[in-house]
Each structure stands twice: as C-alpha cells, then as structure tokens.
C-alpha cells in the first residue's frame, strides 16, 4: 500500500499513515479496499455520509474522547452542507461554514 509521495509527506507523516493502516488491519479492515470504496462513492455521497465513512475508517486510531467529540463538533458546525453531495461542495460553501467559526473564535472574551 502506498503511503504518499515523498514530495508531499514527511517521513513522520508516512510513519503515522503506516500505523493508521496497521491499526485498520488489526481491526479487520482492509485499508486499500476502504480507500477505494471511499474514492468510488465520494461523488455520490453527502457530506454527512462521507463524514460517517471517514469516522468509521479512522476512529479505531483515535482516543475514545476524540472519537465521540470530533464527529459531533463537525456535524454541529457543518449542518448547512450535511445533505449536499460532496462533489457539490465548493469553496463558497466551505467558507460559509468556516467564517462563523473564525469570527466566533476571534471575538475577545467579554466579562
């Protein structure tokens, strides 16, 4: 299984990817087939389905807390694009999700 071009990934990133793939194998998931399935279906999947598929493939490599919190946070912030097909999500739609978060995070705390 290829881990990515050396021009794009550092040795540390490649090692992390290898460990992720080994964890998937340990969980009975074929990482190559999982990647193929994700690529084949990405054009017809909604954002929510893609998120669920991503979480399903990767959550075995995450802490229990992260596996519970991260998907919930993404769903909370990305509700506006949840039902859109992945191939219909463009830069403007991504920005429509990110801008409120950025502005919320940049607001100074008030007493």
Secondary structure, DSSP 8 states (H G I E B T S, - for coil): -----TTT--HHHHHHHHHHHHHHHHTT--HHHHHHHHHHHTTT-BHHHHHHHHHHHHGGGS-HHHHHHHHHHHHHHTGGGTTSBGGG--HHHHHHHHHHHHHHHHS----
